Amino acid sequence: MPGAMDMVRTQKPVGPSMLKIRSEQMKALRSVPDREFLLRLRAHVAQRWPELPEGAAGEAWLVALVERAREYRLSKELDIARFVDLTCEFGRDFELDPRHADAAAILTSRQAASIRMRQLDTWVESARAARDPSPREQR
């Protein structure tokens, strides 16, 4: 599935000065910022989730997660990092797990990303409580 930036290109020239940017060129234009973000994200993941893969396998995994986050219309680096954290905490494809149907509904909602991320924060608290009952509840 093409990313959002792949779709930002001119279909038909309007005049002689119209610039046509091909998909390959758009990827090259955004590769430096993406690379810098991936390096920061990789450092974050290594610090917070040290048990996760490193090296080329870890980078490929992160790239795939970033693309998945973008498929959910998450574009801000912080939102993408939070999606990666949720994946690390709740498991690969967590949003496809029937136990986490509420997370899937939030991610696929038509609401703005900022609203969906606040809703995910609430969902995380309830999912953690369901997963890790307090000592009082275990009696």
N, CA, C and O atoms as a GROMACS GRO file, in nm:
protein
  556
    1MET      N    1   0.085  -0.117   0.000
    1MET     CA    2   0.000   0.000   0.000
    1MET      C    3   0.090   0.123   0.000
    1MET      O    4   0.178   0.136   0.085
    2PRO      N    5   0.069   0.213  -0.092
    2PRO     CA    6   0.154   0.332  -0.097
    2PRO      C    7   0.128   0.422   0.022
    2PRO      O    8   0.016   0.429   0.073
    3GLY      N    9   0.234   0.489   0.066
    3GLY     CA   10   0.222   0.584   0.175
    3GLY      C   11   0.154   0.711   0.126
    3GLY      O   12   0.137   0.731   0.006
    4ALA      N   13   0.116   0.795   0.220
    4ALA     CA   14   0.045   0.919   0.186
    4ALA      C   15   0.128   1.007   0.095
    4ALA      O   16   0.074   1.069   0.003
    5MET      N   17   0.259   1.014   0.119
    5MET     CA   18   0.344   1.100   0.037
    5MET      C   19   0.356   1.048  -0.106
    5MET      O   20   0.381   1.126  -0.198
    6ASP      N   21   0.338   0.917  -0.126
    6ASP     CA   22   0.346   0.862  -0.261
    6ASP      C   23   0.231   0.914  -0.347
    6ASP      O   24   0.240   0.917  -0.469
    7MET      N   25   0.123   0.954  -0.282
    7MET     CA   26   0.006   1.000  -0.356
    7MET      C   27   0.013   1.149  -0.385
    7MET      O   28  -0.069   1.201  -0.461
    8VAL      N   29   0.110   1.219  -0.327
    8VAL     CA   30   0.124   1.362  -0.349
    8VAL      C   31   0.209   1.383  -0.472
    8VAL      O   32   0.330   1.401  -0.462
    9ARG      N   33   0.149   1.381  -0.585
    9ARG     CA   34   0.219   1.406  -0.710
    9ARG      C   35   0.119   1.455  -0.813
    9ARG      O   36  -0.002   1.432  -0.801
   10THR      N   37   0.168   1.521  -0.909
   10THR     CA   38   0.083   1.578  -1.012
   10THR      C   39   0.046   1.470  -1.112
   10THR      O   40   0.132   1.396  -1.160
   11GLN      N   41  -0.083   1.462  -1.142
   11GLN     CA   42  -0.129   1.363  -1.239
   11GLN      C   43  -0.114   1.415  -1.382
   11GLN      O   44  -0.066   1.344  -1.470
   12LYS      N   45  -0.157   1.541  -1.405
   12LYS     CA   46  -0.151   1.599  -1.539
   12LYS      C   47  -0.089   1.738  -1.530
   12LYS      O   48  -0.131   1.819  -1.447
   13PRO      N   49   0.010   1.765  -1.613
   13PRO     CA   50   0.067   1.900  -1.612
   13PRO      C   51  -0.039   2.002  -1.651
   13PRO      O   52  -0.117   1.980  -1.743
   14VAL      N   53  -0.040   2.116  -1.580
   14VAL     CA   54  -0.136   2.221  -1.609
   14VAL      C   55  -0.076   2.324  -1.702
   14VAL      O   56  -0.146   2.383  -1.784
   15GLY      N   57   0.053   2.345  -1.692
   15GLY     CA   58   0.119   2.442  -1.776
   15GLY      C   59   0.266   2.408  -1.790
   15GLY      O   60   0.312   2.309  -1.732
   16PRO      N   61   0.340   2.487  -1.865
   16PRO     CA   62   0.481   2.456  -1.888
   16PRO      C   63   0.566   2.462  -1.762
   16PRO      O   64   0.671   2.397  -1.757
   17SER      N   65   0.525   2.539  -1.661
   17SER     CA   66   0.608   2.549  -1.541
   17SER      C   67   0.568   2.448  -1.434
   17SER      O   68   0.625   2.448  -1.325
   18MET      N   69   0.471   2.362  -1.462
   18MET     CA   70   0.424   2.265  -1.364
   18MET      C   71   0.532   2.160  -1.340
   18MET      O   72   0.591   2.108  -1.434
   19LEU      N   73   0.556   2.130  -1.214
   19LEU     CA   74   0.658   2.034  -1.174
   19LEU      C   75   0.592   1.900  -1.148
   19LEU      O   76   0.492   1.893  -1.076
   20LYS      N   77   0.646   1.796  -1.204
   20LYS     CA   78   0.594   1.662  -1.179
   20LYS      C   79   0.697   1.586  -1.096
   20LYS      O   80   0.811   1.569  -1.138
   21ILE      N   81   0.656   1.543  -0.979
   21ILE     CA   82   0.745   1.469  -0.890
   21ILE      C   83   0.702   1.323  -0.892
   21ILE      O   84   0.589   1.290  -0.855
   22ARG      N   85   0.791   1.238  -0.934
   22ARG     CA   86   0.762   1.095  -0.938
   22ARG      C   87   0.775   1.035  -0.798
   22ARG      O   88   0.839   1.092  -0.710
   23SER      N   89   0.716   0.919  -0.780
   23SER     CA   90   0.717   0.850  -0.651
   23SER      C   91   0.859   0.829  -0.600
   23SER      O   92   0.886   0.848  -0.482
   24GLU      N   93   0.951   0.790  -0.688
   24GLU     CA   94   1.090   0.765  -0.647
   24GLU      C   95   1.155   0.894  -0.597
   24GLU      O   96   1.232   0.892  -0.501
   25GLN      N   97   1.124   1.005  -0.664
   25GLN     CA   98   1.180   1.133  -0.623
   25GLN      C   99   1.124   1.177  -0.488
   25GLN      O  100   1.196   1.230  -0.404
   26MET      N  101   0.993   1.155  -0.469
   26MET     CA  102   0.932   1.190  -0.342
   26MET      C  103   0.994   1.109  -0.228
   26MET      O  104   1.018   1.163  -0.120
   27LYS      N  105   1.019   0.982  -0.252
   27LYS     CA  106   1.083   0.899  -0.150
   27LYS      C  107   1.222   0.951  -0.117
   27LYS      O  108   1.262   0.954   0.000
   28ALA      N  109   1.295   0.992  -0.217
   28ALA     CA  110   1.429   1.046  -0.194
   28ALA      C  111   1.423   1.177  -0.116
   28ALA      O  112   1.507   1.202  -0.030
   29LEU      N  113   1.324   1.260  -0.147
   29LEU     CA  114   1.309   1.388  -0.077
   29LEU      C  115   1.279   1.369   0.071
   29LEU      O  116   1.326   1.446   0.154
   30ARG      N  117   1.201   1.268   0.104
   30ARG     CA  118   1.165   1.249   0.244
   30ARG      C  119   1.256   1.151   0.317
   30ARG      O  120   1.237   1.129   0.437
   31SER      N  121   1.352   1.094   0.250
   31SER     CA  122   1.435   0.991   0.312
   31SER      C  123   1.524   1.044   0.423
   31SER      O  124   1.544   0.974   0.523
   32VAL      N  125   1.578   1.165   0.410
   32VAL     CA  126   1.665   1.218   0.514
   32VAL      C  127   1.588   1.241   0.644
   32VAL      O  128   1.631   1.193   0.749
   33PRO      N  129   1.475   1.313   0.641
   33PRO     CA  130   1.400   1.329   0.767
   33PRO      C  131   1.354   1.195   0.824
   33PRO      O  132   1.359   1.173   0.945
   34ASP      N  133   1.309   1.105   0.736
   34ASP     CA  134   1.268   0.972   0.783
   34ASP      C  135   1.384   0.899   0.847
   34ASP      O  136   1.367   0.834   0.951
   35ARG      N  137   1.501   0.908   0.788
   35ARG     CA  138   1.618   0.839   0.842
   35ARG      C  139   1.653   0.894   0.980
   35ARG      O  140   1.682   0.817   1.072
   36GLU      N  141   1.649   1.026   0.993
   36GLU     CA  142   1.677   1.087   1.123
   36GLU      C  143   1.573   1.046   1.227
   36GLU      O  144   1.607   1.017   1.342
   37PHE      N  145   1.447   1.043   1.187
   37PHE     CA  146   1.342   0.998   1.278
   37PHE      C  147   1.363   0.853   1.318
   37PHE      O  148   1.349   0.818   1.435
   38LEU      N  149   1.396   0.768   1.221
   38LEU     CA  150   1.419   0.627   1.252
   38LEU      C  151   1.534   0.609   1.351
   38LEU      O  152   1.528   0.523   1.439
   39LEU      N  153   1.637   0.689   1.338
   39LEU     CA  154   1.748   0.681   1.432
   39LEU      C  155   1.704   0.719   1.573
   39LEU      O  156   1.740   0.653   1.670
   40ARG      N  157   1.624   0.826   1.584
   40ARG     CA  158   1.572   0.866   1.716
   40ARG      C  159   1.478   0.760   1.770
   40ARG      O  160   1.481   0.728   1.889
   41LEU      N  161   1.392   0.706   1.684
   41LEU     CA  162   1.297   0.603   1.726
   41LEU      C  163   1.371   0.477   1.770
   41LEU      O  164   1.333   0.413   1.868
   42ARG      N  165   1.474   0.442   1.697
   42ARG     CA  166   1.553   0.324   1.731
   42ARG      C  167   1.619   0.340   1.868
   42ARG      O  168   1.623   0.246   1.947
   43ALA      N  169   1.671   0.460   1.897
   43ALA     CA  170   1.732   0.487   2.028
   43ALA      C  171   1.626   0.478   2.138
   43ALA      O  172   1.653   0.423   2.245
   44HIS      N  173   1.508   0.530   2.112
   44HIS     CA  174   1.399   0.524   2.209
   44HIS      C  175   1.362   0.378   2.238
   44HIS      O  176   1.348   0.338   2.353
   45VAL      N  177   1.346   0.301   2.133
   45VAL     CA  178   1.306   0.160   2.149
   45VAL      C  179   1.415   0.082   2.222
   45VAL      O  180   1.385   0.000   2.309
   46ALA      N  181   1.542   0.107   2.189
   46ALA     CA  182   1.652   0.037   2.254
   46ALA      C  183   1.655   0.067   2.404
   46ALA      O  184   1.686  -0.020   2.485
   47GLN      N  185   1.622   0.190   2.439
   47GLN     CA  186   1.622   0.228   2.581
   47GLN      C  187   1.501   0.172   2.654
   47GLN      O  188   1.513   0.119   2.764
   48ARG      N  189   1.385   0.182   2.592
   48ARG     CA  190   1.262   0.142   2.661
   48ARG      C  191   1.231  -0.007   2.648
   48ARG      O  192   1.173  -0.066   2.739
   49TRP      N  193   1.270  -0.066   2.538
   49TRP     CA  194   1.240  -0.207   2.510
   49TRP      C  195   1.368  -0.279   2.468
   49TRP      O  196   1.379  -0.320   2.353
   50PRO      N  197   1.464  -0.297   2.557
   50PRO     CA  198   1.595  -0.353   2.519
   50PRO      C  199   1.590  -0.498   2.468
   50PRO      O  200   1.686  -0.544   2.405
   51GLU      N  201   1.482  -0.568   2.494
   51GLU     CA  202   1.472  -0.707   2.450
   51GLU      C  203   1.436  -0.721   2.302
   51GLU      O  204   1.436  -0.832   2.249
   52LEU      N  205   1.405  -0.612   2.238
   52LEU     CA  206   1.364  -0.618   2.098
   52LEU      C  207   1.484  -0.628   2.005
   52LEU      O  208   1.596  -0.594   2.043
   53PRO      N  209   1.461  -0.674   1.882
   53PRO     CA  210   1.572  -0.697   1.789
   53PRO      C  211   1.652  -0.571   1.757
   53PRO      O  212   1.599  -0.460   1.754
   54GLU      N  213   1.780  -0.591   1.734
   54GLU     CA  214   1.869  -0.482   1.695
   54GLU      C  215   1.918  -0.507   1.554
   54GLU      O  216   1.879  -0.605   1.490
   55GLY      N  217   2.002  -0.420   1.505
   55GLY     CA  218   2.063  -0.438   1.373
   55GLY      C  219   1.961  -0.424   1.262
   55GLY      O  220   1.860  -0.356   1.275
   56ALA      N  221   1.992  -0.490   1.151
   56ALA     CA  222   1.908  -0.480   1.031
   56ALA      C  223   1.766  -0.532   1.057
   56ALA      O  224   1.669  -0.475   1.007
   57ALA      N  225   1.756  -0.639   1.134
   57ALA     CA  226   1.623  -0.694   1.164
   57ALA      C  227   1.541  -0.594   1.244
   57ALA      O  228   1.422  -0.577   1.218
   58GLY      N  229   1.603  -0.530   1.340
   58GLY     CA  230   1.534  -0.430   1.421
   58GLY      C  231   1.491  -0.309   1.338
   58GLY      O  232   1.382  -0.256   1.356
   59GLU      N  233   1.579  -0.267   1.249
   59GLU     CA  234   1.546  -0.152   1.164
   59GLU      C  235   1.432  -0.186   1.069
   59GLU      O  236   1.341  -0.105   1.050
   60ALA      N  237   1.435  -0.304   1.010
   60ALA     CA  238   1.326  -0.345   0.920
   60ALA      C  239   1.194  -0.351   0.995
   60ALA      O  240   1.090  -0.312   0.942
   61TRP      N  241   1.198  -0.401   1.117
   61TRP     CA  242   1.079  -0.410   1.200
   61TRP      C  243   1.024  -0.270   1.229
   61TRP      O  244   0.904  -0.247   1.221
   62LEU      N  245   1.115  -0.175   1.263
   62LEU     CA  246   1.071  -0.038   1.290
   62LEU      C  247   1.013   0.029   1.166
   62LEU      O  248   0.911   0.098   1.175
   63VAL      N  249   1.076   0.009   1.053
   63VAL     CA  250   1.025   0.067   0.928
   63VAL      C  251   0.884   0.015   0.901
   63VAL      O  252   0.796   0.092   0.863
   64ALA      N  253   0.863  -0.114   0.921
   64ALA     CA  254   0.731  -0.172   0.900
   64ALA      C  255   0.629  -0.112   0.997
   64ALA      O  256   0.515  -0.086   0.959
   65LEU      N  257   0.669  -0.091   1.122
   65LEU     CA  258   0.577  -0.032   1.219
   65LEU      C  259   0.544   0.113   1.185
   65LEU      O  260   0.430   0.157   1.201
   66VAL      N  261   0.643   0.188   1.139
   66VAL     CA  262   0.619   0.326   1.098
   66VAL      C  263   0.519   0.329   0.983
   66VAL      O  264   0.428   0.411   0.982
   67GLU      N  265   0.536   0.241   0.887
   67GLU     CA  266   0.442   0.235   0.774
   67GLU      C  267   0.302   0.197   0.822
   67GLU      O  268   0.203   0.252   0.773
   68ARG      N  269   0.292   0.102   0.917
   68ARG     CA  270   0.161   0.066   0.970
   68ARG      C  271   0.097   0.184   1.041
   68ARG      O  272  -0.023   0.209   1.024
   69ALA      N  273   0.176   0.257   1.119
   69ALA     CA  274   0.123   0.374   1.188
   69ALA      C  275   0.070   0.475   1.086
   69ALA      O  276  -0.036   0.535   1.106
   70ARG      N  277   0.142   0.492   0.978
   70ARG     CA  278   0.099   0.586   0.874
   70ARG      C  279  -0.029   0.538   0.805
   70ARG      O  280  -0.110   0.619   0.761
   71GLU      N  281  -0.046   0.407   0.795
   71GLU     CA  282  -0.170   0.354   0.738
   71GLU      C  283  -0.291   0.392   0.825
   71GLU      O  284  -0.403   0.402   0.776
   72TYR      N  285  -0.266   0.412   0.954
   72TYR     CA  286  -0.371   0.458   1.046
   72TYR      C  287  -0.378   0.610   1.051
   72TYR      O  288  -0.440   0.667   1.140
   73ARG      N  289  -0.314   0.676   0.955
   73ARG     CA  290  -0.314   0.822   0.944
   73ARG      C  291  -0.247   0.890   1.063
   73ARG      O  292  -0.287   0.998   1.104
   74LEU      N  293  -0.146   0.825   1.117
   74LEU     CA  294  -0.064   0.887   1.220
   74LEU      C  295   0.058   0.944   1.149
   74LEU      O  296   0.132   0.870   1.083
   75SER      N  297   0.080   1.073   1.162
   75SER     CA  298   0.191   1.134   1.089
   75SER      C  299   0.291   1.204   1.180
   75SER      O  300   0.407   1.220   1.142
   76LYS      N  301   0.248   1.246   1.296
   76LYS     CA  302   0.341   1.312   1.389
   76LYS      C  303   0.435   1.209   1.449
   76LYS      O  304   0.395   1.097   1.481
   77GLU      N  305   0.561   1.247   1.463
   77GLU     CA  306   0.661   1.154   1.516
   77GLU      C  307   0.620   1.100   1.652
   77GLU      O  308   0.637   0.981   1.679
   78LEU      N  309   0.567   1.184   1.739
   78LEU     CA  310   0.528   1.140   1.872
   78LEU      C  311   0.417   1.036   1.864
   78LEU      O  312   0.420   0.937   1.938
   79ASP      N  313   0.320   1.056   1.776
   79ASP     CA  314   0.211   0.960   1.762
   79ASP      C  315   0.262   0.827   1.708
   79ASP      O  316   0.218   0.720   1.752
   80ILE      N  317   0.354   0.834   1.613
   80ILE     CA  318   0.412   0.710   1.558
   80ILE      C  319   0.491   0.638   1.667
   80ILE      O  320   0.482   0.515   1.679
   81ALA      N  321   0.569   0.712   1.745
   81ALA     CA  322   0.645   0.650   1.855
   81ALA      C  323   0.552   0.586   1.957
   81ALA      O  324   0.581   0.479   2.009
   82ARG      N  325   0.440   0.650   1.984
   82ARG     CA  326   0.343   0.592   2.078
   82ARG      C  327   0.282   0.465   2.021
   82ARG      O  328   0.260   0.369   2.095
   83PHE      N  329   0.256   0.462   1.890
   83PHE     CA  330   0.206   0.340   1.827
   83PHE      C  331   0.309   0.228   1.839
   83PHE      O  332   0.274   0.113   1.867
   84VAL      N  333   0.436   0.261   1.818
   84VAL     CA  334   0.543   0.162   1.832
   84VAL      C  335   0.548   0.110   1.976
   84VAL      O  336   0.560  -0.010   1.998
   85ASP      N  337   0.537   0.200   2.073
   85ASP     CA  338   0.535   0.159   2.214
   85ASP      C  339   0.419   0.065   2.243
   85ASP      O  340   0.435  -0.034   2.313
   86LEU      N  341   0.301   0.096   2.190
   86LEU     CA  342   0.185   0.010   2.211
   86LEU      C  343   0.209  -0.128   2.151
   86LEU      O  344   0.172  -0.230   2.210
   87THR      N  345   0.271  -0.131   2.034
   87THR     CA  346   0.302  -0.260   1.971
   87THR      C  347   0.400  -0.339   2.057
   87THR      O  348   0.386  -0.460   2.072
   88CYS      N  349   0.499  -0.271   2.111
   88CYS     CA  350   0.596  -0.339   2.197
   88CYS      C  351   0.530  -0.392   2.324
   88CYS      O  352   0.561  -0.501   2.370
   89GLU      N  353   0.439  -0.314   2.378
   89GLU     CA  354   0.374  -0.354   2.504
   89GLU      C  355   0.267  -0.460   2.486
   89GLU      O  356   0.260  -0.554   2.565
   90PHE      N  357   0.184  -0.446   2.382
   90PHE     CA  358   0.069  -0.536   2.366
   90PHE      C  359   0.088  -0.642   2.258
   90PHE      O  360   0.002  -0.728   2.242
   91GLY      N  361   0.198  -0.637   2.186
   91GLY     CA  362   0.228  -0.741   2.090
   91GLY      C  363   0.204  -0.700   1.945
   91GLY      O  364   0.128  -0.608   1.914
   92ARG      N  365   0.274  -0.772   1.859
   92ARG     CA  366   0.264  -0.747   1.715
   92ARG      C  367   0.120  -0.758   1.670
   92ARG      O  368   0.049  -0.850   1.710
   93ASP      N  369   0.077  -0.664   1.589
   93ASP     CA  370  -0.061  -0.660   1.538
   93ASP      C  371  -0.163  -0.657   1.651
   93ASP      O  372  -0.272  -0.712   1.638
   94PHE      N  373  -0.127  -0.593   1.764
   94PHE     CA  374  -0.216  -0.590   1.880
   94PHE      C  375  -0.356  -0.544   1.844
   94PHE      O  376  -0.455  -0.594   1.900
   95GLU      N  377  -0.365  -0.450   1.752
   95GLU     CA  378  -0.496  -0.394   1.718
   95GLU      C  379  -0.583  -0.492   1.639
   95GLU      O  380  -0.703  -0.469   1.624
   96LEU      N  381  -0.525  -0.600   1.590
   96LEU     CA  382  -0.601  -0.702   1.518
   96LEU      C  383  -0.648  -0.813   1.610
   96LEU      O  384  -0.730  -0.896   1.570
   97ASP      N  385  -0.598  -0.815   1.733
   97ASP     CA  386  -0.636  -0.914   1.833
   97ASP      C  387  -0.777  -0.882   1.882
   97ASP      O  388  -0.803  -0.769   1.922
   98PRO      N  389  -0.868  -0.979   1.880
   98PRO     CA  390  -1.005  -0.952   1.926
   98PRO      C  391  -1.012  -0.896   2.069
   98PRO      O  392  -1.106  -0.823   2.102
   99ARG      N  393  -0.914  -0.928   2.152
   99ARG     CA  394  -0.914  -0.873   2.289
   99ARG      C  395  -0.892  -0.722   2.289
   99ARG      O  396  -0.923  -0.654   2.387
  100HIS      N  397  -0.839  -0.669   2.178
  100HIS     CA  398  -0.809  -0.527   2.169
  100HIS      C  399  -0.892  -0.459   2.060
  100HIS      O  400  -0.845  -0.367   1.993
  101ALA      N  401  -1.014  -0.507   2.042
  101ALA     CA  402  -1.102  -0.452   1.938
  101ALA      C  403  -1.125  -0.302   1.958
  101ALA      O  404  -1.142  -0.228   1.860
  102ASP      N  405  -1.127  -0.257   2.081
  102ASP     CA  406  -1.147  -0.114   2.106
  102ASP      C  407  -1.032  -0.032   2.048
  102ASP      O  408  -1.053   0.076   1.994
  103ALA      N  409  -0.910  -0.084   2.060
  103ALA     CA  410  -0.794  -0.014   2.003
  103ALA      C  411  -0.807  -0.005   1.851
  103ALA      O  412  -0.777   0.098   1.792
  104ALA      N  413  -0.851  -0.113   1.789
  104ALA     CA  414  -0.869  -0.113   1.644
  104ALA      C  415  -0.974  -0.010   1.604
  104ALA      O  416  -0.956   0.062   1.506
  105ALA      N  417  -1.083  -0.004   1.678
  105ALA     CA  418  -1.189   0.093   1.647
  105ALA      C  419  -1.138   0.236   1.659
  105ALA      O  420  -1.173   0.322   1.578
  106ILE      N  421  -1.056   0.261   1.758
  106ILE     CA  422  -0.999   0.395   1.776
  106ILE      C  423  -0.905   0.428   1.661
  106ILE      O  424  -0.913   0.536   1.602
  107LEU      N  425  -0.816   0.336   1.628
  107LEU     CA  426  -0.717   0.361   1.522
  107LEU      C  427  -0.781   0.382   1.386
  107LEU      O  428  -0.730   0.460   1.305
  108THR      N  429  -0.891   0.315   1.360
  108THR     CA  430  -0.956   0.326   1.229
  108THR      C  431  -1.065   0.431   1.224
  108THR      O  432  -1.126   0.452   1.119
  109SER      N  433  -1.090   0.496   1.335
  109SER     CA  434  -1.190   0.601   1.341
  109SER      C  435  -1.153   0.715   1.246
  109SER      O  436  -1.036   0.733   1.213
  110ARG      N  437  -1.252   0.791   1.203
  110ARG     CA  438  -1.229   0.904   1.113
  110ARG      C  439  -1.188   1.031   1.188
  110ARG      O  440  -1.164   1.134   1.126
  111GLN      N  441  -1.182   1.024   1.320
  111GLN     CA  442  -1.146   1.142   1.398
  111GLN      C  443  -1.001   1.181   1.376
  111GLN      O  444  -0.921   1.102   1.325
  112ALA      N  445  -0.968   1.302   1.415
  112ALA     CA  446  -0.831   1.352   1.402
  112ALA      C  447  -0.737   1.266   1.487
  112ALA      O  448  -0.776   1.209   1.589
  113ALA      N  449  -0.614   1.259   1.442
  113ALA     CA  450  -0.514   1.176   1.512
  113ALA      C  451  -0.500   1.217   1.658
  113ALA      O  452  -0.486   1.131   1.745
  114SER      N  453  -0.503   1.346   1.687
  114SER     CA  454  -0.485   1.392   1.825
  114SER      C  455  -0.597   1.339   1.915
  114SER      O  456  -0.572   1.302   2.030
  115ILE      N  457  -0.718   1.336   1.865
  115ILE     CA  458  -0.831   1.283   1.942
  115ILE      C  459  -0.815   1.132   1.960
  115ILE      O  460  -0.835   1.079   2.070
  116ARG      N  461  -0.778   1.065   1.853
  116ARG     CA  462  -0.761   0.919   1.861
  116ARG      C  463  -0.650   0.881   1.958
  116ARG      O  464  -0.661   0.782   2.030
  117MET      N  465  -0.542   0.959   1.962
  117MET     CA  466  -0.432   0.929   2.053
  117MET      C  467  -0.476   0.948   2.198
  117MET      O  468  -0.435   0.870   2.285
  118ARG      N  469  -0.559   1.048   2.226
  118ARG     CA  470  -0.612   1.065   2.363
  118ARG      C  471  -0.702   0.947   2.398
  118ARG      O  472  -0.698   0.898   2.511
  119GLN      N  473  -0.782   0.902   2.303
  119GLN     CA  474  -0.868   0.786   2.328
  119GLN      C  475  -0.783   0.661   2.351
  119GLN      O  476  -0.817   0.577   2.436
  120LEU      N  477  -0.673   0.648   2.277
  120LEU     CA  478  -0.584   0.533   2.299
  120LEU      C  479  -0.522   0.538   2.438
  120LEU      O  480  -0.503   0.433   2.500
  121ASP      N  481  -0.490   0.657   2.487
  121ASP     CA  482  -0.437   0.669   2.624
  121ASP      C  483  -0.535   0.610   2.725
  121ASP      O  484  -0.494   0.538   2.816
  122THR      N  485  -0.663   0.641   2.708
  122THR     CA  486  -0.766   0.586   2.797
  122THR      C  487  -0.775   0.436   2.780
  122THR      O  488  -0.786   0.362   2.878
  123TRP      N  489  -0.771   0.390   2.654
  123TRP     CA  490  -0.777   0.246   2.628
  123TRP      C  491  -0.660   0.173   2.693
  123TRP      O  492  -0.677   0.065   2.750
  124VAL      N  493  -0.540   0.231   2.685
  124VAL     CA  494  -0.421   0.168   2.742
  124VAL      C  495  -0.440   0.144   2.891
  124VAL      O  496  -0.407   0.036   2.941
  125GLU      N  497  -0.492   0.241   2.961
  125GLU     CA  498  -0.512   0.226   3.106
  125GLU      C  499  -0.606   0.110   3.136
  125GLU      O  500  -0.580   0.031   3.227
  126SER      N  501  -0.715   0.099   3.061
  126SER     CA  502  -0.809  -0.011   3.086
  126SER      C  503  -0.750  -0.145   3.042
  126SER      O  504  -0.774  -0.247   3.108
  127ALA      N  505  -0.674  -0.147   2.934
  127ALA     CA  506  -0.613  -0.272   2.889
  127ALA      C  507  -0.508  -0.320   2.988
  127ALA      O  508  -0.496  -0.440   3.014
  128ARG      N  509  -0.431  -0.227   3.043
  128ARG     CA  510  -0.332  -0.264   3.146
  128ARG      C  511  -0.401  -0.317   3.270
  128ARG      O  512  -0.357  -0.417   3.328
  129ALA      N  513  -0.507  -0.252   3.311
  129ALA     CA  514  -0.580  -0.297   3.431
  129ALA      C  515  -0.638  -0.437   3.410
  129ALA      O  516  -0.637  -0.519   3.502
  130ALA      N  517  -0.688  -0.465   3.291
  130ALA     CA  518  -0.743  -0.597   3.262
  130ALA      C  519  -0.634  -0.704   3.258
  130ALA      O  520  -0.655  -0.818   3.298
  131ARG      N  521  -0.517  -0.664   3.209
  131ARG     CA  522  -0.405  -0.758   3.195
  131ARG      C  523  -0.335  -0.781   3.329
  131ARG      O  524  -0.297  -0.894   3.360
  132ASP      N  525  -0.317  -0.676   3.406
  132ASP     CA  526  -0.241  -0.681   3.531
  132ASP      C  527  -0.330  -0.637   3.647
  132ASP      O  528  -0.323  -0.522   3.691
  133PRO      N  529  -0.413  -0.728   3.697
  133PRO     CA  530  -0.503  -0.688   3.808
  133PRO      C  531  -0.422  -0.645   3.931
  133PRO      O  532  -0.312  -0.696   3.956
  134SER      N  533  -0.478  -0.551   4.006
  134SER     CA  534  -0.409  -0.504   4.126
  134SER      C  535  -0.406  -0.615   4.231
  134SER      O  536  -0.487  -0.708   4.224
  135PRO      N  537  -0.314  -0.606   4.328
  135PRO     CA  538  -0.305  -0.710   4.432
  135PRO      C  539  -0.437  -0.729   4.507
  135PRO      O  540  -0.470  -0.841   4.545
  136ARG      N  541  -0.515  -0.622   4.528
  136ARG     CA  542  -0.644  -0.636   4.596
  136ARG      C  543  -0.739  -0.723   4.518
  136ARG      O  544  -0.815  -0.800   4.576
  137GLU      N  545  -0.736  -0.710   4.385
  137GLU     CA  546  -0.827  -0.788   4.301
  137GLU      C  547  -0.788  -0.935   4.295
  137GLU      O  548  -0.870  -1.019   4.258
  138GLN      N  549  -0.664  -0.968   4.330
  138GLN     CA  550  -0.617  -1.107   4.323
  138GLN      C  551  -0.655  -1.188   4.446
  138GLN      O  552  -0.641  -1.310   4.444
  139ARG      N  553  -0.702  -1.124   4.551
  139ARG     CA  554  -0.737  -1.194   4.676
  139ARG      C  555  -0.858  -1.280   4.661
  139ARG      O  556  -0.899  -1.346   4.757
   0.00000   0.00000   0.00000
